[in-house]
Amino acid sequence: MRVAMLLLLVLAVMATAVDVALTRHDSRRMFAELQKLRQARLALDREWGQLLLEQATEGTHGRVEKIAREQLGMQPARPLASGDSGQ
């Protein structure tokens, strides 16, 4: 009976040791993945900031007016004379 109990304890200790090793491996793998995700988030945050800055500069009234005038040959609309129906 004593040998069986000792064998059972040895098996339990070995199973626990294997479980600890697997858990540590999973923990390290997940930590490495977390680090990669954090780096990706930082890169995306930088890109988002650049896009916001680009949107702010591209969409300014002065820039739109300049592009319309220089590239599209557009001119500001002239007001119609009073009484002129535009026909």
N, CA, C and O atoms as CSV, one atom per row, in Angstrom:
chain,resi,resn,atom,element,x,y,z
A,1,MET,N,N,0.822,-1.186,0.000
A,1,MET,CA,C,0.000,0.000,0.000
A,1,MET,C,C,0.870,1.255,0.000
A,1,MET,O,O,0.565,2.246,-0.664
A,2,ARG,N,N,1.955,1.185,0.760
A,2,ARG,CA,C,2.850,2.322,0.873
A,2,ARG,C,C,3.543,2.628,-0.456
A,2,ARG,O,O,3.727,3.794,-0.807
A,3,VAL,N,N,3.921,1.603,-1.180
A,3,VAL,CA,C,4.588,1.766,-2.476
A,3,VAL,C,C,3.619,2.395,-3.478
A,3,VAL,O,O,4.006,3.257,-4.268
A,4,ALA,N,N,2.378,1.966,-3.440
A,4,ALA,CA,C,1.377,2.514,-4.358
A,4,ALA,C,C,1.146,3.998,-4.071
A,4,ALA,O,O,1.009,4.799,-4.996
A,5,MET,N,N,1.106,4.355,-2.807
A,5,MET,CA,C,0.909,5.756,-2.437
A,5,MET,C,C,2.108,6.598,-2.875
A,5,MET,O,O,1.932,7.709,-3.377
A,6,LEU,N,N,3.317,6.082,-2.691
A,6,LEU,CA,C,4.525,6.781,-3.100
A,6,LEU,C,C,4.554,6.952,-4.623
A,6,LEU,O,O,4.905,8.019,-5.128
A,7,LEU,N,N,4.185,5.897,-5.344
A,7,LEU,CA,C,4.141,5.959,-6.801
A,7,LEU,C,C,3.110,6.997,-7.263
A,7,LEU,O,O,3.361,7.754,-8.201
A,8,LEU,N,N,1.982,7.026,-6.615
A,8,LEU,CA,C,0.945,8.004,-6.946
A,8,LEU,C,C,1.437,9.434,-6.698
A,8,LEU,O,O,1.183,10.323,-7.511
A,9,LEU,N,N,2.131,9.658,-5.592
A,9,LEU,CA,C,2.681,10.982,-5.297
A,9,LEU,C,C,3.745,11.393,-6.321
A,9,LEU,O,O,3.785,12.547,-6.747
A,10,VAL,N,N,4.601,10.453,-6.712
A,10,VAL,CA,C,5.634,10.742,-7.715
A,10,VAL,C,C,4.978,11.113,-9.038
A,10,VAL,O,O,5.403,12.064,-9.694
A,11,LEU,N,N,3.956,10.379,-9.433
A,11,LEU,CA,C,3.245,10.683,-10.674
A,11,LEU,C,C,2.553,12.049,-10.594
A,11,LEU,O,O,2.543,12.803,-11.567
A,12,ALA,N,N,1.990,12.352,-9.455
A,12,ALA,CA,C,1.328,13.645,-9.284
A,12,ALA,C,C,2.338,14.788,-9.364
A,12,ALA,O,O,2.065,15.820,-9.977
A,13,VAL,N,N,3.499,14.604,-8.745
A,13,VAL,CA,C,4.543,15.631,-8.798
A,13,VAL,C,C,5.034,15.805,-10.230
A,13,VAL,O,O,5.240,16.934,-10.677
A,14,MET,N,N,5.223,14.712,-10.951
A,14,MET,CA,C,5.684,14.792,-12.342
A,14,MET,C,C,4.636,15.474,-13.226
A,14,MET,O,O,4.972,16.300,-14.074
A,15,ALA,N,N,3.385,15.125,-13.020
A,15,ALA,CA,C,2.319,15.751,-13.806
A,15,ALA,C,C,2.256,17.247,-13.518
A,15,ALA,O,O,2.059,18.053,-14.427
A,16,THR,N,N,2.421,17.611,-12.262
A,16,THR,CA,C,2.420,19.022,-11.893
A,16,THR,C,C,3.610,19.747,-12.514
A,16,THR,O,O,3.469,20.877,-12.980
A,17,ALA,N,N,4.773,19.112,-12.527
A,17,ALA,CA,C,5.965,19.720,-13.122
A,17,ALA,C,C,5.776,19.947,-14.621
A,17,ALA,O,O,6.154,20.994,-15.146
A,18,VAL,N,N,5.195,18.972,-15.304
A,18,VAL,CA,C,4.925,19.124,-16.736
A,18,VAL,C,C,3.931,20.254,-16.958
A,18,VAL,O,O,4.096,21.057,-17.877
A,19,ASP,N,N,2.914,20.318,-16.132
A,19,ASP,CA,C,1.917,21.380,-16.255
A,19,ASP,C,C,2.543,22.754,-16.026
A,19,ASP,O,O,2.221,23.704,-16.739
A,20,VAL,N,N,3.424,22.870,-15.049
A,20,VAL,CA,C,4.112,24.137,-14.780
A,20,VAL,C,C,4.959,24.535,-15.988
A,20,VAL,O,O,4.960,25.698,-16.392
A,21,ALA,N,N,5.677,23.574,-16.561
A,21,ALA,CA,C,6.517,23.868,-17.725
A,21,ALA,C,C,5.664,24.339,-18.905
A,21,ALA,O,O,6.022,25.303,-19.582
A,22,LEU,N,N,4.551,23.671,-19.151
A,22,LEU,CA,C,3.668,24.070,-20.252
A,22,LEU,C,C,3.056,25.449,-20.005
A,22,LEU,O,O,2.924,26.254,-20.927
A,23,THR,N,N,2.690,25.706,-18.769
A,23,THR,CA,C,2.111,27.002,-18.426
A,23,THR,C,C,3.131,28.122,-18.611
A,23,THR,O,O,2.792,29.192,-19.116
A,24,ARG,N,N,4.375,27.883,-18.206
A,24,ARG,CA,C,5.428,28.893,-18.389
A,24,ARG,C,C,5.678,29.146,-19.870
A,24,ARG,O,O,5.874,30.286,-20.290
A,25,HIS,N,N,5.669,28.079,-20.650
A,25,HIS,CA,C,5.872,28.224,-22.095
A,25,HIS,C,C,4.747,29.066,-22.704
A,25,HIS,O,O,5.005,29.983,-23.483
A,26,ASP,N,N,3.520,28.754,-22.351
A,26,ASP,CA,C,2.379,29.531,-22.851
A,26,ASP,C,C,2.475,30.992,-22.414
A,26,ASP,O,O,2.180,31.904,-23.186
A,27,SER,N,N,2.887,31.197,-21.181
A,27,SER,CA,C,3.017,32.555,-20.661
A,27,SER,C,C,4.062,33.338,-21.453
A,27,SER,O,O,3.828,34.492,-21.813
A,28,ARG,N,N,5.193,32.731,-21.721
A,28,ARG,CA,C,6.244,33.403,-22.500
A,28,ARG,C,C,5.779,33.684,-23.923
A,28,ARG,O,O,6.042,34.758,-24.465
A,29,ARG,N,N,5.093,32.728,-24.523
A,29,ARG,CA,C,4.593,32.899,-25.891
A,29,ARG,C,C,3.586,34.051,-25.942
A,29,ARG,O,O,3.635,34.891,-26.841
A,30,MET,N,N,2.675,34.079,-24.970
A,30,MET,CA,C,1.672,35.143,-24.946
A,30,MET,C,C,2.302,36.503,-24.664
A,30,MET,O,O,1.846,37.516,-25.194
A,31,PHE,N,N,3.352,36.537,-23.830
A,31,PHE,CA,C,4.035,37.800,-23.554
A,31,PHE,C,C,4.720,38.323,-24.813
A,31,PHE,O,O,4.679,39.522,-25.091
A,32,ALA,N,N,5.347,37.430,-25.573
A,32,ALA,CA,C,5.980,37.838,-26.832
A,32,ALA,C,C,4.934,38.372,-27.806
A,32,ALA,O,O,5.170,39.367,-28.491
A,33,GLU,N,N,3.791,37.717,-27.867
A,33,GLU,CA,C,2.707,38.186,-28.734
A,33,GLU,C,C,2.196,39.550,-28.265
A,33,GLU,O,O,1.906,40.420,-29.086
A,34,LEU,N,N,2.087,39.734,-26.966
A,34,LEU,CA,C,1.658,41.016,-26.414
A,34,LEU,C,C,2.626,42.128,-26.808
A,34,LEU,O,O,2.200,43.225,-27.170
A,35,GLN,N,N,3.927,41.848,-26.738
A,35,GLN,CA,C,4.920,42.845,-27.129
A,35,GLN,C,C,4.775,43.218,-28.602
A,35,GLN,O,O,4.864,44.394,-28.954
A,36,LYS,N,N,4.553,42.230,-29.460
A,36,LYS,CA,C,4.360,42.502,-30.890
A,36,LYS,C,C,3.112,43.351,-31.109
A,36,LYS,O,O,3.122,44.277,-31.921
A,37,LEU,N,N,2.048,43.041,-30.392
A,37,LEU,CA,C,0.811,43.812,-30.528
A,37,LEU,C,C,0.990,45.243,-30.036
A,37,LEU,O,O,0.430,46.173,-30.617
A,38,ARG,N,N,1.759,45.426,-28.979
A,38,ARG,CA,C,2.025,46.783,-28.485
A,38,ARG,C,C,2.820,47.585,-29.515
A,38,ARG,O,O,2.544,48.762,-29.746
A,39,GLN,N,N,3.809,46.934,-30.130
A,39,GLN,CA,C,4.585,47.621,-31.167
A,39,GLN,C,C,3.701,47.978,-32.354
A,39,GLN,O,O,3.819,49.067,-32.917
A,40,ALA,N,N,2.820,47.066,-32.731
A,40,ALA,CA,C,1.903,47.339,-33.843
A,40,ALA,C,C,0.973,48.496,-33.488
A,40,ALA,O,O,0.684,49.344,-34.332
A,41,ARG,N,N,0.506,48.530,-32.244
A,41,ARG,CA,C,-0.360,49.630,-31.810
A,41,ARG,C,C,0.365,50.964,-31.885
A,41,ARG,O,O,-0.207,51.959,-32.330
A,42,LEU,N,N,1.625,50.990,-31.453
A,42,LEU,CA,C,2.398,52.229,-31.525
A,42,LEU,C,C,2.573,52.682,-32.972
A,42,LEU,O,O,2.460,53.870,-33.275
A,43,ALA,N,N,2.849,51.734,-33.857
A,43,ALA,CA,C,2.999,52.078,-35.275
A,43,ALA,C,C,1.690,52.621,-35.833
A,43,ALA,O,O,1.690,53.594,-36.587
A,44,LEU,N,N,0.584,52.001,-35.469
A,44,LEU,CA,C,-0.718,52.474,-35.941
A,44,LEU,C,C,-1.061,53.844,-35.357
A,44,LEU,O,O,-1.656,54.679,-36.038
A,45,ASP,N,N,-0.689,54.077,-34.104
A,45,ASP,CA,C,-0.918,55.393,-33.499
A,45,ASP,C,C,-0.126,56.474,-34.236
A,45,ASP,O,O,-0.636,57.567,-34.482
A,46,ARG,N,N,1.141,56.155,-34.592
A,46,ARG,CA,C,1.949,57.108,-35.352
A,46,ARG,C,C,1.324,57.384,-36.715
A,46,ARG,O,O,1.230,58.533,-37.147
A,47,GLU,N,N,0.900,56.319,-37.382
A,47,GLU,CA,C,0.280,56.480,-38.696
A,47,GLU,C,C,-1.005,57.299,-38.594
A,47,GLU,O,O,-1.271,58.148,-39.445
A,48,TRP,N,N,-1.794,57.048,-37.564
A,48,TRP,CA,C,-3.043,57.797,-37.356
A,48,TRP,C,C,-2.741,59.282,-37.174
A,48,TRP,O,O,-3.423,60.132,-37.747
A,49,GLY,N,N,-1.726,59.593,-36.383
A,49,GLY,CA,C,-1.336,60.985,-36.189
A,49,GLY,C,C,-0.910,61.638,-37.496
A,49,GLY,O,O,-1.273,62.781,-37.776
A,50,GLN,N,N,-0.139,60.908,-38.292
A,50,GLN,CA,C,0.280,61.438,-39.594
A,50,GLN,C,C,-0.926,61.691,-40.491
A,50,GLN,O,O,-0.999,62.715,-41.171
A,51,LEU,N,N,-1.865,60.759,-40.489
A,51,LEU,CA,C,-3.057,60.916,-41.325
A,51,LEU,C,C,-3.911,62.097,-40.868
A,51,LEU,O,O,-4.460,62.825,-41.695
A,52,LEU,N,N,-4.021,62.285,-39.561
A,52,LEU,CA,C,-4.770,63.441,-39.063
A,52,LEU,C,C,-4.104,64.746,-39.477
A,52,LEU,O,O,-4.771,65.700,-39.878
A,53,LEU,N,N,-2.777,64.775,-39.375
A,53,LEU,CA,C,-2.040,65.966,-39.781
A,53,LEU,C,C,-2.201,66.216,-41.276
A,53,LEU,O,O,-2.416,67.349,-41.706
A,54,GLU,N,N,-2.095,65.159,-42.054
A,54,GLU,CA,C,-2.267,65.277,-43.505
A,54,GLU,C,C,-3.674,65.764,-43.851
A,54,GLU,O,O,-3.847,66.622,-44.717
A,55,GLN,N,N,-4.660,65.216,-43.176
A,55,GLN,CA,C,-6.042,65.630,-43.428
A,55,GLN,C,C,-6.233,67.105,-43.078
A,55,GLN,O,O,-6.921,67.834,-43.792
A,56,ALA,N,N,-5.629,67.531,-41.993
A,56,ALA,CA,C,-5.772,68.925,-41.579
A,56,ALA,C,C,-5.132,69.865,-42.594
A,56,ALA,O,O,-5.682,70.928,-42.883
A,57,THR,N,N,-3.977,69.485,-43.138
A,57,THR,CA,C,-3.314,70.375,-44.093
A,57,THR,C,C,-3.948,70.291,-45.472
A,57,THR,O,O,-4.050,71.306,-46.162
A,58,GLU,N,N,-4.373,69.118,-45.884
A,58,GLU,CA,C,-4.968,68.961,-47.216
A,58,GLU,C,C,-6.344,69.600,-47.308
A,58,GLU,O,O,-6.758,70.024,-48.387
A,59,GLY,N,N,-7.041,69.673,-46.216
A,59,GLY,CA,C,-8.418,70.145,-46.255
A,59,GLY,C,C,-8.597,71.612,-45.919
A,59,GLY,O,O,-9.729,72.082,-45.811
A,60,THR,N,N,-7.502,72.351,-45.749
A,60,THR,CA,C,-7.666,73.765,-45.412
A,60,THR,C,C,-8.251,74.522,-46.596
A,60,THR,O,O,-8.029,74.167,-47.754
A,61,HIS,N,N,-9.000,75.567,-46.283
A,61,HIS,CA,C,-9.682,76.354,-47.315
A,61,HIS,C,C,-8.684,76.938,-48.315
A,61,HIS,O,O,-8.913,76.906,-49.524
A,62,GLY,N,N,-7.581,77.468,-47.802
A,62,GLY,CA,C,-6.586,78.076,-48.674
A,62,GLY,C,C,-5.986,77.082,-49.654
A,62,GLY,O,O,-5.768,77.405,-50.822
A,63,ARG,N,N,-5.719,75.876,-49.179
A,63,ARG,CA,C,-5.133,74.850,-50.053
A,63,ARG,C,C,-6.132,74.422,-51.116
A,63,ARG,O,O,-5.769,74.269,-52.282
A,64,VAL,N,N,-7.371,74.230,-50.732
A,64,VAL,CA,C,-8.403,73.839,-51.702
A,64,VAL,C,C,-8.558,74.933,-52.755
A,64,VAL,O,O,-8.668,74.640,-53.946
A,65,GLU,N,N,-8.566,76.188,-52.321
A,65,GLU,CA,C,-8.705,77.305,-53.259
A,65,GLU,C,C,-7.507,77.371,-54.207
A,65,GLU,O,O,-7.673,77.609,-55.403
A,66,LYS,N,N,-6.310,77.162,-53.678
A,66,LYS,CA,C,-5.096,77.200,-54.499
A,66,LYS,C,C,-5.116,76.093,-55.555
A,66,LYS,O,O,-4.804,76.342,-56.720
A,67,ILE,N,N,-5.477,74.882,-55.155
A,67,ILE,CA,C,-5.540,73.766,-56.105
A,67,ILE,C,C,-6.608,74.029,-57.155
A,67,ILE,O,O,-6.396,73.758,-58.337
A,68,ALA,N,N,-7.751,74.553,-56.736
A,68,ALA,CA,C,-8.827,74.842,-57.687
A,68,ALA,C,C,-8.369,75.882,-58.707
A,68,ALA,O,O,-8.678,75.765,-59.893
A,69,ARG,N,N,-7.648,76.878,-58.261
A,69,ARG,CA,C,-7.200,77.938,-59.159
A,69,ARG,C,C,-6.068,77.457,-60.061
A,69,ARG,O,O,-6.119,77.655,-61.275
A,70,GLU,N,N,-5.042,76.824,-59.477
A,70,GLU,CA,C,-3.845,76.471,-60.236
A,70,GLU,C,C,-4.016,75.221,-61.092
A,70,GLU,O,O,-3.616,75.214,-62.257
A,71,GLN,N,N,-4.595,74.181,-60.542
A,71,GLN,CA,C,-4.662,72.914,-61.273
A,71,GLN,C,C,-5.929,72.771,-62.104
A,71,GLN,O,O,-5.915,72.128,-63.154
A,72,LEU,N,N,-7.011,73.360,-61.646
A,72,LEU,CA,C,-8.281,73.193,-62.352
A,72,LEU,C,C,-8.696,74.441,-63.122
A,72,LEU,O,O,-9.691,74.420,-63.847
A,73,GLY,N,N,-7.940,75.525,-62.970
A,73,GLY,CA,C,-8.247,76.752,-63.693
A,73,GLY,C,C,-9.551,77.405,-63.268
A,73,GLY,O,O,-10.171,78.116,-64.059
A,74,MET,N,N,-9.972,77.178,-62.051
A,74,MET,CA,C,-11.237,77.743,-61.576
A,74,MET,C,C,-11.003,79.146,-61.028
A,74,MET,O,O,-9.908,79.471,-60.569
A,75,GLN,N,N,-12.033,79.959,-61.081
A,75,GLN,CA,C,-12.000,81.320,-60.543
A,75,GLN,C,C,-13.172,81.478,-59.581
A,75,GLN,O,O,-14.185,80.792,-59.714
A,76,PRO,N,N,-13.034,82.378,-58.618
A,76,PRO,CA,C,-14.168,82.619,-57.714
A,76,PRO,C,C,-15.373,83.131,-58.501
A,76,PRO,O,O,-15.216,83.853,-59.486
A,77,ALA,N,N,-16.543,82.764,-58.075
A,77,ALA,CA,C,-17.767,83.207,-58.756
A,77,ALA,C,C,-17.947,84.701,-58.560
A,77,ALA,O,O,-17.681,85.240,-57.486
A,78,ARG,N,N,-18.406,85.363,-59.621
A,78,ARG,CA,C,-18.678,86.801,-59.542
A,78,ARG,C,C,-20.144,86.982,-59.185
A,78,ARG,O,O,-20.995,86.240,-59.675
A,79,PRO,N,N,-20.445,87.944,-58.351
A,79,PRO,CA,C,-21.857,88.173,-58.017
A,79,PRO,C,C,-22.621,88.657,-59.247
A,79,PRO,O,O,-22.086,89.398,-60.073
A,80,LEU,N,N,-23.865,88.232,-59.357
A,80,LEU,CA,C,-24.724,88.658,-60.461
A,80,LEU,C,C,-25.150,90.097,-60.244
A,80,LEU,O,O,-25.328,90.535,-59.108
A,81,ALA,N,N,-25.314,90.838,-61.347
A,81,ALA,CA,C,-25.796,92.219,-61.243
A,81,ALA,C,C,-27.245,92.189,-60.799
A,81,ALA,O,O,-27.977,91.255,-61.127
A,82,SER,N,N,-27.665,93.199,-60.056
A,82,SER,CA,C,-29.044,93.218,-59.573
A,82,SER,C,C,-30.009,93.276,-60.747
A,82,SER,O,O,-29.801,94.036,-61.692
A,83,GLY,N,N,-31.029,92.498,-60.687
A,83,GLY,CA,C,-32.030,92.428,-61.738
A,83,GLY,C,C,-31.657,91.446,-62.834
A,83,GLY,O,O,-32.473,91.171,-63.714
A,84,ASP,N,N,-30.454,90.917,-62.802
A,84,ASP,CA,C,-30.023,89.946,-63.810
A,84,ASP,C,C,-30.461,88.568,-63.350
A,84,ASP,O,O,-30.137,88.143,-62.241
A,85,SER,N,N,-31.188,87.878,-64.193
A,85,SER,CA,C,-31.695,86.564,-63.801
A,85,SER,C,C,-30.715,85.453,-64.117
A,85,SER,O,O,-30.970,84.295,-63.783
A,86,GLY,N,N,-29.590,85.780,-64.758
A,86,GLY,CA,C,-28.600,84.771,-65.055
A,86,GLY,C,C,-28.888,84.008,-66.317
A,86,GLY,O,O,-28.262,82.975,-66.557
A,87,GLN,N,N,-29.836,84.481,-67.162
A,87,GLN,CA,C,-30.163,83.768,-68.398
A,87,GLN,C,C,-29.492,84.391,-69.576
A,87,GLN,O,O,-29.656,83.918,-70.701
